Amino acid sequence: MKTVAVYSTKGGVGKTTAAVNLAWEASRECRVLLWDLDPQGASTYVLNVKPRVKGGVNSLIRGKTEMDAAIRSTVYENLAVLPADETYRDLDLVLDAAKKSTHRIAKALESVAREYDVVILDCPPGESRVAENALHAADLVVLPLVPSPLSLRSLAQVNEIIADSDSPPKVFAFLSMVDRRKLSHRAAAETLPREYPQVIDLVVPATVVIERMGSERAPVGSYAPDTEAARVFAELWEYVRTSSKVKRAAPSKLRAR
């Protein structure tokens, strides 16, 4: 099982959009668990999952609630969600109080390692104990960047957070919410991938097609498969798959669509 953290120290950059669409794309060839770690529960909402964890996140992290009991299926084959609820607001405090407080998310995932090929962590923004846990658990960190010079600070901060790790995950960024009508956005899309090796040459457009995720409560590829946005998210998943060396599930393990 490979673990991919979708994370940024900055909010409002398209993090949940990327997490949901990556999970959906991955589910077409792998068994996928999306863990919504953000107390806002946007991934939980978009995928139409009931936002309730029996006993709350404290019980889950301490091992009193089994992971399997908290995971919910979705209408998409091979895609399951561990939903966020209101108790996730206290997750930092729960982790602080736990033994080996930066390892608890990785420890919790051990129990489902044989059931999924890839886990996507939709992380809350900011530097926190939750972020430390997610980055420790991750094999790969995916960082959405809005096309602004200040957004590069987020990439630098992530690199700083993992610098002291014994086994730091690979980190890459991509440009998100790009409006090519704006000169500054076009310039960023052209120059940042050339100047910063961790920024890949892939652009998620600012488009109403993506904005519809909230009303459709679905990934882009499921309701607008022939759009540029759907194509870009498919390419993003392929980059993630090859970078993290995710193995495609055997056909016998995948449920029929």
DOFI-538406 format. One record per residue: residue number from 0; residue in three letters; x, y, z of N, C-alpha, C in turn. Coordinates in pm, whole numbers, plus 50000, padded with zeros to 5 digits. Each point is the difference from the previous one (the first is absolute). Layout:
BEGIN
NUM | Ala | X | Y | Z | X | Y | Z | X | Y | Z
...
END
This chain:
BEGIN
0 | Met | 50083 | 49881 | 50000 | 49917 | 50119 | 50000 | 50087 | 50125 | 50000
1 | Lys | 49966 | 50095 | 49915 | 50069 | 50127 | 49995 | 49910 | 50110 | 50056
2 | Thr | 50060 | 50096 | 50067 | 49925 | 50109 | 50061 | 50041 | 50132 | 49938
3 | Val | 49900 | 50075 | 49954 | 50023 | 50128 | 49932 | 49929 | 50110 | 50080
4 | Ala | 50076 | 50098 | 50046 | 49943 | 50112 | 50074 | 49982 | 50119 | 49906
5 | Val | 49878 | 50050 | 49991 | 49973 | 50123 | 49925 | 49996 | 50112 | 50103
6 | Tyr | 50098 | 50090 | 49994 | 50023 | 50090 | 50112 | 50054 | 50134 | 49953
7 | Ser | 49965 | 50102 | 50076 | 50059 | 50134 | 49983 | 49989 | 50073 | 50132
8 | Thr | 50098 | 50082 | 50030 | 49990 | 50083 | 50119 | 49899 | 50114 | 49978
9 | Lys | 49964 | 50023 | 49876 | 49907 | 50108 | 49966 | 49864 | 49940 | 49962
10 | Gly | 49891 | 50064 | 50045 | 49867 | 49954 | 49964 | 49951 | 50063 | 49871
11 | Gly | 49891 | 49944 | 49945 | 49940 | 50056 | 49881 | 50080 | 49984 | 49873
12 | Val | 50075 | 49889 | 49990 | 50086 | 49980 | 49883 | 49954 | 49882 | 49913
13 | Gly | 49886 | 49940 | 50032 | 49952 | 49888 | 49920 | 50046 | 49865 | 50052
14 | Lys | 50028 | 49994 | 50129 | 50052 | 49876 | 50059 | 49896 | 49887 | 49997
15 | Thr | 49880 | 50029 | 50050 | 49895 | 49898 | 50002 | 49960 | 49960 | 49859
16 | Thr | 49994 | 50097 | 49910 | 49970 | 49970 | 49860 | 50099 | 49898 | 49946
17 | Ala | 50128 | 50021 | 50027 | 50103 | 49907 | 49953 | 49985 | 49864 | 50067
18 | Ala | 49975 | 49998 | 50132 | 49990 | 49873 | 50073 | 49885 | 49915 | 49948
19 | Val | 49884 | 50061 | 49982 | 49882 | 49925 | 49954 | 50021 | 49947 | 49859
20 | Asn | 50051 | 50083 | 49913 | 50017 | 49956 | 49861 | 50114 | 49900 | 49985
21 | Leu | 50106 | 50014 | 50079 | 50104 | 49898 | 49999 | 49946 | 49866 | 50048
22 | Ala | 49921 | 50004 | 50107 | 49944 | 49876 | 50054 | 49909 | 49932 | 49898
23 | Trp | 49919 | 50079 | 49931 | 49909 | 49942 | 49900 | 50078 | 49942 | 49883
24 | Glu | 50099 | 50075 | 49951 | 50081 | 49947 | 49890 | 50071 | 49872 | 50041
25 | Ala | 50054 | 50000 | 50121 | 50072 | 49882 | 50048 | 49909 | 49879 | 50012
26 | Ser | 49873 | 50025 | 50038 | 49907 | 49888 | 50022 | 49965 | 49926 | 49872
27 | Arg | 50036 | 50056 | 49886 | 49972 | 49933 | 49874 | 50095 | 49882 | 49977
28 | Glu | 50110 | 49998 | 50077 | 50095 | 49890 | 49983 | 50059 | 49949 | 50132
29 | Cys | 49957 | 50059 | 50112 | 50052 | 49960 | 50130 | 49887 | 50001 | 50104
30 | Arg | 50027 | 49936 | 50112 | 49910 | 50009 | 50115 | 50045 | 50119 | 50083
31 | Val | 49910 | 50096 | 50020 | 50038 | 50131 | 50053 | 49923 | 50033 | 50127
32 | Leu | 50073 | 50056 | 50097 | 49940 | 50058 | 50119 | 50036 | 50148 | 50004
33 | Leu | 49900 | 50085 | 50008 | 50020 | 50143 | 50020 | 49971 | 50032 | 50146
34 | Trp | 50101 | 50046 | 50073 | 49982 | 50037 | 50140 | 49989 | 50152 | 50008
35 | Asp | 49882 | 50047 | 50036 | 49975 | 50143 | 50013 | 50044 | 50045 | 50139
36 | Leu | 50114 | 50068 | 50007 | 50056 | 50045 | 50127 | 49964 | 50143 | 50032
37 | Asp | 49928 | 50065 | 49912 | 49965 | 50141 | 50016 | 49866 | 50011 | 50072
38 | Pro | 49993 | 50070 | 50115 | 49874 | 50010 | 50073 | 49888 | 50066 | 49921
39 | Gln | 50032 | 50072 | 49893 | 49895 | 50055 | 49916 | 49925 | 49891 | 49923
40 | Gly | 50065 | 49885 | 49982 | 49933 | 49884 | 49940 | 49958 | 50018 | 49856
41 | Ala | 50076 | 50076 | 49922 | 49960 | 50026 | 49861 | 50003 | 49874 | 49915
42 | Ser | 50101 | 49918 | 50016 | 50007 | 49874 | 49923 | 49883 | 49909 | 50037
43 | Thr | 49971 | 49993 | 50129 | 49888 | 49921 | 50048 | 49870 | 50046 | 49934
44 | Tyr | 49982 | 50131 | 49993 | 49879 | 50057 | 49942 | 49991 | 49972 | 49850
45 | Val | 50109 | 50027 | 49928 | 49997 | 49983 | 49855 | 49970 | 49856 | 49962
46 | Leu | 50053 | 49906 | 50074 | 49978 | 49859 | 49969 | 49875 | 49943 | 50066
47 | Asn | 49920 | 50091 | 50060 | 49866 | 49964 | 50047 | 50004 | 49889 | 50105
48 | Val | 50092 | 50016 | 50096 | 50017 | 49902 | 50106 | 49952 | 50061 | 50131
49 | Lys | 49935 | 49921 | 50083 | 49950 | 50048 | 50128 | 50118 | 50038 | 50090
50 | Pro | 50004 | 50126 | 50049 | 50114 | 50047 | 50079 | 49989 | 49961 | 50147
51 | Arg | 50019 | 49872 | 50027 | 49993 | 49956 | 50139 | 50098 | 49885 | 50022
52 | Val | 50082 | 50015 | 50103 | 50093 | 49895 | 50040 | 49960 | 49955 | 50140
53 | Lys | 49960 | 49874 | 50015 | 49955 | 49949 | 50129 | 50109 | 50016 | 50105
54 | Gly | 49964 | 50069 | 50108 | 50098 | 50023 | 50106 | 50090 | 50118 | 49973
55 | Gly | 49989 | 50059 | 49880 | 50082 | 50116 | 49966 | 50142 | 49963 | 49964
56 | Val | 50075 | 50101 | 49956 | 50137 | 49975 | 49952 | 50091 | 49957 | 50114
57 | Asn | 49970 | 50040 | 50124 | 50081 | 49959 | 50114 | 49999 | 49848 | 50015
58 | Ser | 49882 | 49941 | 49987 | 49987 | 49855 | 50009 | 50073 | 49931 | 49886
59 | Leu | 49995 | 50061 | 49881 | 50065 | 49942 | 49883 | 50152 | 50001 | 50015
60 | Ile | 50055 | 50113 | 50039 | 50145 | 50014 | 50012 | 50055 | 49913 | 50113
61 | Arg | 49923 | 49985 | 50107 | 50045 | 49920 | 50114 | 49975 | 49850 | 49980
62 | Gly | 49941 | 49963 | 49887 | 49980 | 49860 | 49970 | 49877 | 49938 | 50064
63 | Lys | 49914 | 50082 | 50062 | 49879 | 49948 | 50062 | 49890 | 49974 | 49897
64 | Thr | 50008 | 50071 | 49886 | 49911 | 49975 | 49887 | 50083 | 49944 | 49886
65 | Glu | 49958 | 49888 | 49946 | 50074 | 49939 | 49888 | 49985 | 50086 | 49875
66 | Met | 50109 | 50010 | 49924 | 49996 | 50077 | 49875 | 49889 | 49950 | 49909
67 | Asp | 49988 | 49868 | 49988 | 49898 | 49942 | 49911 | 49859 | 50046 | 50037
68 | Ala | 49977 | 50018 | 50129 | 49867 | 50040 | 50045 | 49970 | 50145 | 49968
69 | Ala | 50104 | 50082 | 49982 | 49981 | 50143 | 49973 | 49996 | 50032 | 49851
70 | Ile | 50055 | 49911 | 49917 | 50009 | 50024 | 49856 | 49864 | 49980 | 49935
71 | Arg | 49968 | 50088 | 49906 | 49871 | 49994 | 49930 | 50024 | 49981 | 49850
72 | Ser | 49914 | 49923 | 49938 | 50007 | 49983 | 49854 | 49940 | 50122 | 49931
73 | Thr | 50026 | 50014 | 49872 | 49940 | 50106 | 49919 | 49926 | 49936 | 49883
74 | Val | 49938 | 50081 | 49918 | 49931 | 49947 | 49882 | 50100 | 49959 | 49893
75 | Tyr | 50127 | 50030 | 50022 | 50104 | 49966 | 49902 | 50071 | 49873 | 50043
76 | Glu | 50005 | 49906 | 49911 | 50066 | 49873 | 50029 | 50147 | 50024 | 50035
77 | Asn | 50047 | 49926 | 50101 | 50141 | 50002 | 50040 | 50043 | 50129 | 50069
78 | Leu | 49904 | 50088 | 50032 | 50032 | 50125 | 50070 | 49921 | 50005 | 50132
79 | Ala | 50074 | 50000 | 50111 | 49941 | 50011 | 50133 | 50051 | 50128 | 50066
80 | Val | 49925 | 50045 | 50101 | 50033 | 50124 | 50070 | 50001 | 49977 | 50150
81 | Leu | 50101 | 50052 | 50065 | 49998 | 50012 | 50145 | 49960 | 50144 | 50028
82 | Pro | 49874 | 50023 | 50039 | 49946 | 50137 | 50002 | 50051 | 50082 | 50117
83 | Ala | 49995 | 50131 | 49981 | 50026 | 50094 | 50109 | 49868 | 50042 | 50061
84 | Asp | 49999 | 50019 | 50132 | 49883 | 50057 | 50066 | 50046 | 50110 | 50094
85 | Glu | 49910 | 50050 | 50084 | 50034 | 50116 | 50084 | 50110 | 49970 | 50100
86 | Thr | 50023 | 49871 | 50033 | 50104 | 49967 | 50098 | 50140 | 50022 | 49944
87 | Tyr | 50012 | 50012 | 49869 | 50133 | 50024 | 49940 | 50055 | 50138 | 50034
88 | Arg | 49915 | 50088 | 50053 | 50050 | 50130 | 50045 | 50100 | 49983 | 50115
89 | Asp | 49989 | 49889 | 50073 | 50087 | 49975 | 50115 | 50113 | 49903 | 49967
90 | Leu | 50020 | 49971 | 49872 | 50098 | 49897 | 49965 | 50141 | 50037 | 50042
91 | Asp | 50038 | 50127 | 49990 | 50133 | 50042 | 50046 | 50020 | 49966 | 50148
92 | Leu | 49898 | 50028 | 50081 | 50008 | 49972 | 50143 | 50007 | 49850 | 50027
93 | Val | 49923 | 49924 | 49924 | 50002 | 49854 | 50014 | 50138 | 49945 | 49969
94 | Leu | 50060 | 50049 | 49893 | 50132 | 49952 | 49960 | 50107 | 50044 | 50100
95 | Asp | 49988 | 50122 | 50052 | 50097 | 50048 | 50099 | 50000 | 49912 | 50124
96 | Ala | 49882 | 49951 | 50036 | 49988 | 49921 | 50122 | 50040 | 49854 | 49981
97 | Ala | 50016 | 49958 | 49877 | 50029 | 49860 | 49970 | 50150 | 49971 | 50006
98 | Lys | 50034 | 49875 | 50029 | 50139 | 49958 | 49993 | 50046 | 49999 | 49855
99 | Lys | 50126 | 50032 | 49978 | 50055 | 50010 | 49864 | 49905 | 50085 | 49915
100 | Ser | 49982 | 50123 | 50043 | 49894 | 50086 | 49946 | 50014 | 50032 | 49852
101 | Thr | 50117 | 49985 | 49942 | 50015 | 50027 | 49856 | 49983 | 49875 | 49915
102 | His | 49972 | 49887 | 50066 | 49990 | 49873 | 49928 | 49860 | 49938 | 50003
103 | Arg | 49903 | 50069 | 50058 | 49872 | 49936 | 50026 | 49919 | 49973 | 49873
104 | Ile | 50005 | 50089 | 49903 | 49927 | 49976 | 49876 | 50060 | 49882 | 49925
105 | Ala | 50133 | 49995 | 49994 | 50065 | 49886 | 49936 | 49965 | 49871 | 50071
106 | Lys | 49996 | 50004 | 50133 | 49966 | 49881 | 50078 | 49857 | 49955 | 49972
107 | Ala | 49908 | 50096 | 49994 | 49860 | 49967 | 49975 | 49981 | 49935 | 49863
108 | Leu | 50080 | 50043 | 49902 | 49985 | 49947 | 49865 | 50054 | 49858 | 49985
109 | Glu | 50081 | 49957 | 50093 | 50058 | 49866 | 49990 | 49893 | 49892 | 49994
110 | Ser | 49888 | 50022 | 50067 | 49897 | 49897 | 50008 | 49926 | 49979 | 49868
111 | Val | 50010 | 50096 | 49907 | 49930 | 49985 | 49872 | 50097 | 49990 | 49883
112 | Ala | 50127 | 49978 | 50030 | 50102 | 50002 | 49896 | 49977 | 49895 | 49891
113 | Arg | 49937 | 49887 | 50036 | 49978 | 49895 | 49901 | 49871 | 50019 | 49921
114 | Glu | 49917 | 50092 | 50044 | 49870 | 50018 | 49937 | 50001 | 50106 | 49890
115 | Tyr | 50102 | 50085 | 50000 | 50005 | 50110 | 49903 | 50137 | 50007 | 49935
116 | Asp | 50000 | 50044 | 49875 | 50126 | 50018 | 49927 | 50057 | 50139 | 50022
117 | Val | 49912 | 50097 | 50020 | 50044 | 50138 | 50021 | 49906 | 50069 | 50097
118 | Val | 50058 | 50082 | 50087 | 49924 | 50085 | 50092 | 50030 | 50145 | 49964
119 | Ile | 49895 | 50079 | 49983 | 50013 | 50143 | 49977 | 49963 | 50072 | 50129
120 | Leu | 50089 | 50082 | 50052 | 49972 | 50079 | 50120 | 49967 | 50142 | 49959
121 | Asp | 49875 | 50042 | 50025 | 49960 | 50139 | 49976 | 50028 | 50076 | 50129
122 | Cys | 50111 | 50074 | 50002 | 50049 | 50061 | 50123 | 49946 | 50141 | 50020
123 | Pro | 49980 | 50042 | 50124 | 49963 | 50138 | 50025 | 50119 | 50092 | 49971
124 | Pro | 49975 | 50126 | 49966 | 50111 | 50092 | 49976 | 50070 | 50038 | 50130
125 | Gly | 50119 | 50057 | 49986 | 50074 | 50049 | 50116 | 50099 | 49900 | 50053
126 | Glu | 50089 | 50049 | 50087 | 50097 | 49915 | 50067 | 49939 | 49954 | 50131
127 | Ser | 49989 | 49870 | 50019 | 49932 | 49945 | 50116 | 50050 | 49860 | 50028
128 | Arg | 49954 | 49944 | 50112 | 50033 | 49861 | 50031 | 49937 | 49905 | 49899
129 | Val | 49882 | 50036 | 49950 | 49937 | 49919 | 49896 | 50088 | 49996 | 49875
130 | Ala | 50052 | 50117 | 49960 | 50087 | 50006 | 49883 | 50126 | 49917 | 50021
131 | Glu | 50061 | 50010 | 50119 | 50118 | 49920 | 50029 | 49971 | 49852 | 49985
132 | Asn | 49886 | 49956 | 50053 | 49960 | 49860 | 49990 | 49981 | 49958 | 49855
133 | Ala | 49929 | 50084 | 49923 | 49974 | 49966 | 49861 | 50128 | 49991 | 49920
134 | Leu | 50091 | 50094 | 50022 | 50126 | 49999 | 49926 | 50087 | 49882 | 50042
135 | His | 49992 | 49962 | 50126 | 50075 | 49882 | 50045 | 49946 | 49873 | 49935
136 | Ala | 49867 | 49994 | 49985 | 49938 | 49880 | 49944 | 50015 | 49990 | 49849
137 | Ala | 50026 | 50113 | 49934 | 49995 | 50007 | 49854 | 50124 | 49945 | 49932
138 | Asp | 49977 | 49935 | 49888 | 50108 | 49965 | 49907 | 50023 | 50114 | 49901
139 | Leu | 49895 | 50079 | 49979 | 50004 | 50109 | 49902 | 49912 | 50113 | 50051
140 | Val | 50047 | 50124 | 49984 | 49923 | 50118 | 50037 | 49969 | 50079 | 49873
141 | Val | 49872 | 50027 | 49978 | 49952 | 50074 | 49884 | 49954 | 50137 | 50047
142 | Leu | 50057 | 50105 | 49942 | 49977 | 50135 | 50047 | 49941 | 50088 | 49890
143 | Pro | 49873 | 50039 | 50012 | 49943 | 50095 | 49903 | 50055 | 50141 | 50027
144 | Leu | 50035 | 50069 | 49893 | 50049 | 50138 | 50010 | 49914 | 50091 | 49914
145 | Val | 49949 | 50108 | 50059 | 49936 | 50101 | 49916 | 50110 | 50080 | 49932
146 | Pro | 49974 | 50055 | 49881 | 50106 | 50067 | 49923 | 50037 | 50136 | 50056
147 | Ser | 50072 | 49999 | 50110 | 50042 | 50123 | 50067 | 50138 | 49977 | 50059
148 | Pro | 50090 | 50101 | 49995 | 50132 | 49984 | 50060 | 49994 | 49961 | 50148
149 | Leu | 49899 | 50052 | 50073 | 49988 | 49969 | 50142 | 49968 | 49853 | 50024
150 | Ser | 49936 | 49936 | 49903 | 49963 | 49860 | 50020 | 50121 | 49909 | 50010
151 | Leu | 50112 | 50044 | 49944 | 50121 | 49920 | 50009 | 50047 | 49986 | 50144
152 | Arg | 49956 | 50091 | 50085 | 50034 | 49989 | 50141 | 49943 | 49871 | 50059
153 | Ser | 49884 | 49957 | 49951 | 49941 | 49875 | 50048 | 50090 | 49882 | 49968
154 | Leu | 50056 | 49999 | 49880 | 50092 | 49892 | 49961 | 50123 | 50001 | 50090
155 | Ala | 50054 | 50118 | 50026 | 50117 | 50010 | 50087 | 49967 | 49951 | 50141
156 | Gln | 49882 | 50034 | 50049 | 49962 | 49958 | 50135 | 49984 | 49849 | 50010
157 | Val | 49944 | 49937 | 49898 | 49988 | 49854 | 50001 | 50137 | 49936 | 50001
158 | Asn | 50090 | 50051 | 49920 | 50137 | 49947 | 49999 | 50067 | 50016 | 50136
159 | Glu | 49971 | 50111 | 50068 | 50056 | 50021 | 50133 | 49943 | 49900 | 50101
160 | Ile | 49871 | 49972 | 49989 | 49936 | 49907 | 50094 | 50059 | 49860 | 49990
161 | Ile | 50027 | 49955 | 49877 | 50048 | 49862 | 49981 | 50152 | 49989 | 50008
162 | Ala | 50068 | 50113 | 50013 | 50147 | 49999 | 49993 | 50063 | 49911 | 50106
163 | Asp | 49940 | 49994 | 50118 | 50058 | 49922 | 50110 | 49948 | 49857 | 50006
164 | Ser | 49919 | 49962 | 49904 | 49945 | 49865 | 50000 | 50107 | 49897 | 49966
165 | Asp | 49992 | 49885 | 50065 | 50095 | 49892 | 49970 | 49981 | 49946 | 49859
166 | Ser | 49875 | 50000 | 49955 | 49968 | 49951 | 49866 | 49902 | 50097 | 49934
167 | Pro | 50051 | 50115 | 49953 | 49910 | 50103 | 49946 | 49930 | 49955 | 49873
168 | Pro | 49871 | 50030 | 49987 | 49929 | 49964 | 49878 | 50042 | 50088 | 49885
169 | Lys | 49976 | 49953 | 49879 | 50020 | 50084 | 49883 | 49891 | 50106 | 49997
170 | Val | 50036 | 50122 | 49959 | 49905 | 50110 | 49994 | 49999 | 50057 | 49859
171 | Phe | 49879 | 50019 | 49946 | 49992 | 50076 | 49876 | 49877 | 50090 | 50003
172 | Ala | 50006 | 50107 | 49923 | 49892 | 50098 | 49995 | 49949 | 50013 | 49858
173 | Phe | 49876 | 50045 | 49988 | 49944 | 50030 | 49869 | 49918 | 50128 | 50012
174 | Leu | 49979 | 50068 | 49889 | 49927 | 50126 | 50002 | 49850 | 49975 | 49995
175 | Ser | 49928 | 50067 | 50088 | 49858 | 49980 | 50016 | 49927 | 50132 | 49983
176 | Met | 49873 | 49991 | 49955 | 49914 | 50118 | 49988 | 50062 | 50106 | 49907
177 | Val | 50051 | 49954 | 49887 | 50068 | 50088 | 49905 | 49900 | 50059 | 49902
178 | Asp | 49997 | 50132 | 49992 | 49915 | 50073 | 49905 | 50090 | 50057 | 49892
179 | Arg | 50001 | 49937 | 49884 | 50093 | 50040 | 49895 | 49966 | 50136 | 49938
180 | Arg | 49887 | 50057 | 50038 | 49970 | 50137 | 49955 | 50087 | 50102 | 50071
181 | Lys | 50057 | 49959 | 50114 | 50083 | 50091 | 50079 | 50147 | 49982 | 49963
182 | Leu | 50065 | 50111 | 49969 | 50141 | 49997 | 49960 | 50087 | 49936 | 50107
183 | Ser | 49975 | 50034 | 50126 | 50082 | 49946 | 50109 | 49986 | 49849 | 50011
184 | His | 49879 | 49948 | 49974 | 49979 | 49856 | 50007 | 50071 | 49930 | 49884
185 | Arg | 49992 | 50058 | 49882 | 50069 | 49941 | 49884 | 50150 | 49999 | 50023
186 | Ala | 50052 | 50109 | 50055 | 50144 | 50009 | 50026 | 50043 | 49896 | 50102
187 | Ala | 49919 | 49983 | 50105 | 50034 | 49900 | 50102 | 49999 | 49860 | 49942
188 | Ala | 49901 | 49970 | 49917 | 49990 | 49867 | 49939 | 50119 | 49971 | 49910
189 | Glu | 50055 | 50102 | 49939 | 50114 | 49982 | 49910 | 50133 | 49993 | 50073
190 | Thr | 50016 | 50081 | 50105 | 50132 | 50014 | 50061 | 50024 | 49910 | 50121
191 | Leu | 49898 | 49979 | 50084 | 50024 | 49927 | 50125 | 50048 | 49857 | 49978
192 | Pro | 49941 | 49922 | 49907 | 50053 | 49865 | 49978 | 50145 | 49999 | 49951
193 | Arg | 50042 | 50105 | 49930 | 50138 | 50007 | 49953 | 50096 | 50037 | 50112
194 | Glu | 49954 | 50086 | 50090 | 50089 | 50054 | 50102 | 50004 | 49917 | 50128
195 | Tyr | 49896 | 49920 | 50023 | 49992 | 49922 | 50124 | 49976 | 49854 | 49967
196 | Pro | 50100 | 49914 | 50021 | 49989 | 49859 | 49960 | 49883 | 49926 | 50064
197 | Gln | 49955 | 50042 | 50117 | 49890 | 49931 | 50066 | 49863 | 50039 | 49945
198 | Val | 49995 | 50101 | 49914 | 49873 | 50042 | 49939 | 49989 | 49933 | 49864
199 | Ile | 49904 | 49911 | 49984 | 49987 | 49929 | 49873 | 49923 | 50085 | 49899
200 | Asp | 50017 | 49967 | 49876 | 49939 | 50077 | 49891 | 49858 | 49948 | 49975
201 | Leu | 49912 | 50027 | 50095 | 49861 | 49958 | 49991 | 49914 | 50109 | 50065
202 | Val | 49896 | 50041 | 49931 | 49920 | 50114 | 50044 | 49853 | 49960 | 50013
203 | Val | 49946 | 50018 | 50119 | 49856 | 49981 | 50021 | 49931 | 50134 | 49977
204 | Pro | 49911 | 50009 | 49904 | 49940 | 50130 | 49966 | 49896 | 50046 | 50101
205 | Ala | 49983 | 50131 | 50008 | 49888 | 50058 | 50073 | 49880 | 49995 | 49907
206 | Thr | 49902 | 49919 | 50033 | 49889 | 49978 | 49909 | 49872 | 49966 | 50077
207 | Val | 49887 | 50036 | 49942 | 49871 | 49969 | 50064 | 49977 | 49849 | 50006
208 | Val | 50066 | 49926 | 49913 | 49986 | 49854 | 50002 | 50044 | 49946 | 50136
209 | Ile | 50111 | 50051 | 50052 | 50049 | 49957 | 50131 | 49912 | 50057 | 50111
210 | Glu | 49956 | 50123 | 49984 | 49914 | 50061 | 50101 | 49871 | 49921 | 50020
211 | Arg | 49956 | 49929 | 49899 | 49877 | 49921 | 50008 | 50012 | 49879 | 50092
212 | Met | 50120 | 49967 | 50044 | 50016 | 49883 | 50088 | 49910 | 50011 | 50123
213 | Gly | 49986 | 50122 | 50053 | 49919 | 50019 | 50120 | 49853 | 49973 | 49979
214 | Ser | 49949 | 50037 | 49884 | 49859 | 49976 | 49971 | 49975 | 49860 | 49947
215 | Glu | 50093 | 49949 | 49921 | 49987 | 49864 | 49947 | 50029 | 49895 | 50108
216 | Arg | 50082 | 50041 | 50098 | 50048 | 49908 | 50104 | 50062 | 49877 | 49936
217 | Ala | 50096 | 50028 | 49914 | 50063 | 49894 | 49922 | 50135 | 50047 | 49947
218 | Pro | 50092 | 49908 | 49968 | 50125 | 50035 | 49935 | 49975 | 50048 | 49856
219 | Val | 50089 | 50084 | 49950 | 49983 | 50058 | 49867 | 49987 | 49893 | 49892
220 | Gly | 50084 | 49897 | 50007 | 50001 | 49899 | 49896 | 49871 | 49923 | 49988
221 | Ser | 49917 | 50000 | 50105 | 49875 | 49925 | 49996 | 49887 | 50075 | 49931
222 | Tyr | 50004 | 50134 | 50000 | 49892 | 50076 | 49939 | 50045 | 50087 | 49881
223 | Ala | 50130 | 50017 | 49984 | 50051 | 50079 | 49886 | 50127 | 49934 | 49946
224 | Pro | 49990 | 49876 | 49954 | 50120 | 49923 | 49964 | 50078 | 50053 | 49880
225 | Asp | 49936 | 50079 | 49915 | 50067 | 50046 | 49878 | 50056 | 50140 | 50012
226 | Thr | 50014 | 50051 | 50121 | 50049 | 50136 | 50020 | 50150 | 50003 | 50027
227 | Glu | 50057 | 50120 | 49985 | 50143 | 50018 | 50030 | 50028 | 49965 | 50146
228 | Ala | 49911 | 50039 | 50091 | 50022 | 49972 | 50141 | 50010 | 49851 | 50028
229 | Ala | 49912 | 49921 | 49940 | 50003 | 49855 | 50019 | 50130 | 49942 | 49946
230 | Arg | 50043 | 50049 | 49884 | 50125 | 49951 | 49941 | 50119 | 50031 | 50090
231 | Val | 50003 | 50121 | 50057 | 50112 | 50039 | 50084 | 50006 | 49916 | 50127
232 | Phe | 49885 | 49973 | 50061 | 50000 | 49916 | 50121 | 50043 | 49857 | 49969
233 | Ala | 49966 | 49950 | 49882 | 50046 | 49867 | 49959 | 50152 | 50000 | 49986
234 | Glu | 50055 | 50107 | 49943 | 50146 | 50012 | 49986 | 50066 | 50014 | 50137
235 | Leu | 49935 | 50073 | 50090 | 50055 | 50016 | 50135 | 50007 | 49865 | 50071
236 | Trp | 49895 | 49919 | 49988 | 50002 | 49867 | 50060 | 50112 | 49915 | 49940
237 | Glu | 50017 | 50006 | 49870 | 50105 | 49920 | 49937 | 50137 | 50041 | 50053
238 | Tyr | 50020 | 50129 | 50022 | 50128 | 50046 | 50057 | 50016 | 49947 | 50143
239 | Val | 49892 | 50007 | 50078 | 50004 | 49950 | 50137 | 50027 | 49849 | 50000
240 | Arg | 49932 | 49928 | 49913 | 50015 | 49854 | 49995 | 50144 | 49960 | 49971
241 | Thr | 50059 | 50063 | 49900 | 50136 | 49963 | 49964 | 50102 | 50049 | 50102
242 | Ser | 49976 | 50117 | 50059 | 50095 | 50056 | 50096 | 50002 | 49921 | 50130
243 | Ser | 49884 | 49952 | 50042 | 49993 | 49925 | 50126 | 50005 | 49849 | 49978
244 | Lys | 50008 | 49960 | 49873 | 50010 | 49858 | 49963 | 49880 | 49920 | 50053
245 | Val | 49883 | 50059 | 49983 | 49878 | 49929 | 50036 | 49978 | 49886 | 49902
246 | Lys | 49976 | 49883 | 50052 | 49974 | 49885 | 49915 | 49851 | 49992 | 49969
247 | Arg | 49967 | 49980 | 49875 | 49861 | 49981 | 49963 | 49949 | 49869 | 50061
248 | Ala | 49878 | 50003 | 50048 | 49942 | 49880 | 50059 | 49973 | 49896 | 49892
249 | Ala | 50012 | 49874 | 50038 | 49964 | 49893 | 49908 | 49851 | 50009 | 49969
250 | Pro | 49959 | 49971 | 49877 | 49857 | 50009 | 49964 | 49910 | 49924 | 50094
251 | Ser | 50046 | 49889 | 50054 | 49916 | 49919 | 50089 | 49971 | 50071 | 50132
252 | Lys | 50082 | 50099 | 50036 | 49980 | 50072 | 50125 | 49909 | 50122 | 49982
253 | Leu | 49988 | 50047 | 49878 | 49916 | 50117 | 49974 | 49855 | 49959 | 49980
254 | Arg | 49911 | 50074 | 50062 | 49859 | 49974 | 49980 | 49957 | 50052 | 49863
255 | Ala | 49913 | 49931 | 49936 | 49954 | 50039 | 49867 | 49929 | 50134 | 50006
256 | Arg | 50021 | 50081 | 49894 | 49936 | 50131 | 49995 | 49868 | 49990 | 49927
END
